[in-house]
Amino acid sequence: MGWGSTRILVTGGASFIGSHLVEALLDRGASVQVVDNLSSGRAEYLHDLDVEFLEGGLHRTIDWYFETKDPADVAARFETVLTER
């Protein structure tokens, strides 16, 4: 699978394990967005990584995602993900 055009949202991406996952995805060419409420994560784990970071919980993320993205694109992506299973 080519990761170059893949956009991935990682929840908990500022945790120790999450930040390593983010780094691995970036190394493979993915575009990564991270959401973390920093209850156990640390923003400094992401400082040297080229990611879009949103501090907050998942409920805030969903609102943000739908406010900033075209709903038709979101629906098409969800349909693609569900049919690939």
Buried (B, 14 or more C-beta within 10 A) or exposed (E): EEBEEEEBBBBBBBBEEBBEBBBEBBEEEBBBBBBBBEEEBEEEBBEEBEBEBBEEEEEEBEEBBEEEEEEEEEEEEEEEEEEEE
